Amino acid sequence: MTATTNVHRCNWAQSSAAMQAYHDAEWGVPQHDSRMLWEMLMLEGFQAGLSWITVLRKRGAFREAFAGFDPAIVASFDESDIERLMLDAGIIRARAKIQATIKGARICCDMQAGGESFDEFCWSFTDGKVLQGDGHSVATVSPLSERISKEMKRRGFKFVGPTIVQAFIQAVGIVDDHSAECFRRTQRRPLSL
């Protein structure tokens, strides 16, 4: 399946080939890799106030700047790394978001050291099950995202309000919010492009 194949996609994915490829191969596919889940949560935080395509276009630069989003490495970042990142034109240079990413890495590492993987944490709110959206509307916030947001904030994560968390749980497949007509609805496996 290619990004240009004439199939029905969710309306939000129609704007560009990059959005189509992201939609077709990744968005809504259940993700269970703790590192990837953490990466997606951090990228959703960087998106706050911006469009997802902005983040998507900078994703490679983000991965390079944040050591492949390896929490163990990012947790060791210090003020000199923050200054280096503030000069990196390839990423979104927002000091508070950079600091939140470093803090988020430390929290993930603490969770892991305590015997809790980020994957287990994220999926614990649905008992490991994918929740199915109604296929007619895409929620921007939900009781589930409010609950997860509250717990993430309690643990010290930043940029994890209910709207960001809703986008995150849709992106990583905890909630399948593809439209009823979308060819990816209920497909819970990655596609090769």
Protein Blocks (a to p, Z undefined) as FASTA:
>chain_A
ZZkbccdddfklmmpmklmmmmmmmgopacfbfklmmmmmmmmmmmgopafklmmmmmmm
mmmmnooopaklmmmpcfklmmmmmmmmkbccdfklmmmmmmmmmmmmmmmmnopafklm
mmmmnnopacddehlaccfbdfklmmmmmmmmmnopahiafklmmmmmmmnomaccbdfk
lmkgopacdcdZZ
